[in-house]
């Protein structure tokens, strides 16, 4: 079965797939080429933005549970954007030399791109679920929550992402199991389908919907805290911009027809995923300046207004 270009491809078809998609740089500019260039530009901007957020969170802010999660989420977005932009630049440079095969390079960076994507999904789900618990069970959450829960959860989710990405890379990116009476890649894809779309995605949607209802119900009594606004906005953006790419990657393995159309669609959905990982720092800035004083504030002050905001509809976040 053919694999999707750039991210999901077998070693034998990697170069050909990139010649088909990224190799079109040799031709006159097309809508697809423009999309690739725009994705590269957005990835570079997003890498800078997430890098700044990581810098400030590490060196300037006192850690609380929300800051720990946002720090790890920014690192996941940075991984996705940095690897995407590097992969694109390398193929732009070598697109004129079709004799150079980049299978190993493609395999490594495709793994890293999927790794960043999976980690972002898992971390965003954890953020939503924890905030939902703090709203539904505030007393239990404040009294029973372990001190280092955020750090432990993030570590476990990074480990889960490593395992899931390794499974997909080992069984689906290489045709090394022809002797098996079953298709290991199909089994892995079903596992990923259940894990991502029947476990993590529903948890994220349900918990975010609960937060949204809580915010709406309290509008008459108090203004929603910036943390809730950020969580709800980030989840909506992820579902709209990032989730379609993962759905498309699943279609590549379960549908042999319309491969050319899916390959073309991949280019545009990859652009949307880059936008999703880039826009999060912008969301932090916009929410941080929302209803703020008109006096000029530095980037550090704006981020501090967001990440050290107390949960107006729940307990104060305990320090890690």
N, C-alpha and C positions, 0 to 999 in steps of 0.2 A: 504494500500500500504506500502511496506517495505521502510525503510528510509536508506540512506547511513550511513556507519559506522562513529563513532567518532564525526563528526560535525553535521550531520542531522540525527537524529534518534528519535523515539518515546520513552517515558519513559519505555514502556513495553519491548521494544527490545534492550534497550541500553546495558544492561549487556551482552546479548547474542551476540550482534554485536561486542562488544569489545573482548569477548572470541574468536569469530571467527577470528578477525583481530589482536588485540593486545594480545590476550590470547595465540597465537601461540609461545610466548616466551618459553613456556614449551617444545616445540618440538625442533628438531634439527634446526640449523640456515638455513634459506631459503633466497631466494632473497628478498621476502617481509619483512622478519625480518631485514635483513641488511638495507633495505630502511628505516625502522622505526628507527633503531639505527643511521643511517646517518642523518636523519631528526632531531633527538634529538641533535646530536652534532652540526649541522649547526644552529639550533635554539639557542643553548647556545652561540655560537660564535656571531651570529647576535644580540642577546640580549646585549652582551658586546659592540659590535661595535656601535649599535644605542644608547646605554646608554652613551657612550663617546661623540658621536656627540651632543646629547641633553645637556650634561654637558657643553661642550664648547660653544654651541650656547646660553645657558642661562646666563652663568657667565662671558664670555670673549669677546663676540662680540656685537657691537652696532647693534641694530635691524634695518633691512630694510625689504622691502616687501618680497624679496626672502628668507631671513633668517627666517621670520615668517612662511612661507609656509613649508620650509624644516624642521623646528622645529616640526611642527604639523605632517608632514609626518613621521618623525622619531618616534614620539610618537605612531602613528598608527602601524607602523612596529613593534615597541617594544611590543605593546599590543598583536599583532598577535603571535609573536615569544615566548613571555613569557608564554602566555596561552597554546600554542601548546606544549611547552616543559614540562610545569607543568602537563598538561593532560596526556602526554605520560609517564612521570615518575610515576605518581600515578597508572596508569594501569599496569605498569611494576611491581610495588611493590605488587599490589593486584591481579595479574594474577593467582597466585597459590591458591587463596581462592575464588572459584567461588560462594560461598554463600554470599559474600559481594556485595551488589548491590549499584551502584554509580549513580543512575538516577539523583538525584538532582545535584550532582557534575558535571556530564556530561552536563546537561542542562545549568548550569551557564557558564561553560567554553566554551561550543559550542557557546553560545550567544556572549561571549567575543571575541572568535576567529573570528566569522562572523562580529562582530562590528569593529574589527581592519581591517579586509579585506575590508569591505565596505568603511570605512573612508579613507583608502589608495587610493581606486579608485576615490573617489570624490575629494580628495585633489590634486591628480596628474592631474585630469582633470582641476581643477581650476588654477593650476600652468601653464599648457599648454595654456589655453585660455587667461590668463592675459598676458603672454609673446607674444602670437600671436597678441593681441590687441596693445601692445606696438610697434610691428613691422609694422602692417598695418596702424595704426593711431597714430604715435608718438607724434604729437603736441597735439591732443586731449587727449591722454593718460597722457601726462606730465602736462597739464593744468587742466584737469577736474577730474583726479583720486582723490577720497577722501583720506584724510590723513590716516585714519585707516581702509582702505578697506580690507587689508589682514586679520587683526584680526577679522573683522566682518564676512567676508566670511568663515574663518575657523570655527568660532563659529556656523554659520548656517549649515555648512556641518557636523560638529560633531552632531548637533541636528537632522539633517536629517538621519544620520547613526543610531542614537539611535532609531528613530521612525521606520525606515525600519527594523532594527534588531529585535525590539520588535514585529512588525507585523509578521515576519517570525517565531519567536519563539513562539508566542502566538497561532497562527493559524495552524502552520505546525508541531510543535514538540509535540503537544498533541492532542489526539483524544477526544476532549471535545465538539464537535458540531455535534453529530450524528442526532440531531433532525432537522437540517437545510436541506431544500430541495436542496441545492447546496453545493458544496465543498468549504469552505472558503479558504483552503490552495491553491487550484487551482487558485482562484481569486488573492490571494496574489502573487503567483508565476508569473502569467501573468503581474501583476503590476511591479514586480521586473524585469521581462524580458524586459519590455518596458523602465523602468527607467535606468537599467544598460547597456543594449545592444543597445537600440535605442536612448538614450539621452546622457548619460555620455561617453560611449565608442566611439561613432562617433565624439563627440565634441573633445575628447582627441586625436583621430587619425587625424582629420582634422587640428586642431591647431598645432599639432606636425609636420605634413606634411608641413604645411605652414612655420614653422620655419626651417625645413630641406631645403626646396627650397630656402629660404632666405639666409641660410648659404652657400649653393652651389653657388648661384648667386654672392655672395660677396667674394668668395675665391680668386679671382684675385686681389681684391682691398685691402682686409684686412683679417687678421686671425679671425676666429670665436671666440667669447668670450667663456670662460669656462662655463658660465651659460647656454648658448644655448646647448653646448655639453652635459652637465649634463641632461638637460630636455629631449632632444631627446633620449639619451642613456637610461635613466630611464623609459621612456614610452615604448621603444622597449622591454626592459627587462620585464616590467610588462605584456605586451601583449603576450610575448612568454612563460613566466614562471608562471604568476599568473592567467591570464584570463582563461586558460583551466580548472582550478579547479572549477571556478564558472559555466562554461558551463556544466561540469560534474554533479554538484549539481542540476542543472536544469533538466538534463536527468533523474535523479533518480525519479523525480516526474511525469515525462511524459512518462516513459517507464518502464513497469513491467518485460519485458524480459531481459535476460542477466544480472541479478542483481549481480551474483557472479563475472562476468567479470568486471562490473562497480565498484564493491567493491575493487577488486584487483587494478584496474586502479586508484582508489581514493588514494591509498597509495603512488603511484609514483607521482601523480600530487600534492599531499600535500607536497612531498619532493621538487618539483619545486617551489611551493609557498614559502616555507621556504628559498630556495636559493634566490628568488627575494627580500624578505624582508631583507636578510642578505647582499646582494651584494651592496646595495645602498651606505653604508659608504665606501666600497672599491672603488666604482666609484668616489666618492668625492676625495679620496686620489690619485687615478691614474690621474684624470684630473688636480688636484692641482699640481702634480709634472710634468705634461706634459709640455715640453718646458721650464721647470724651470732650475735654475742654478744648477750646479753639487754639490754645497756646501750642506752639510747636513742641513736639516730643521726639526724642531720639528713638531709634529702632529698639534699643534695649528697654526704654520706658514703655513702649507700646507692647512689646512681648510680655513685659512684667505685669502689665494690667490684665493680660489674659491668663497667663500660667499661674499667677499667684492669686487669682480671683477665688474668693470663698464660695462654696456651694450654697447659694441662697435658699435652695429648696431641699437641702440635705445637710448632712453633717460636715463639719470642717475636715478637710483631708488631713490625715495624720502623716507625719513625716516618716520617710523611709529610713 
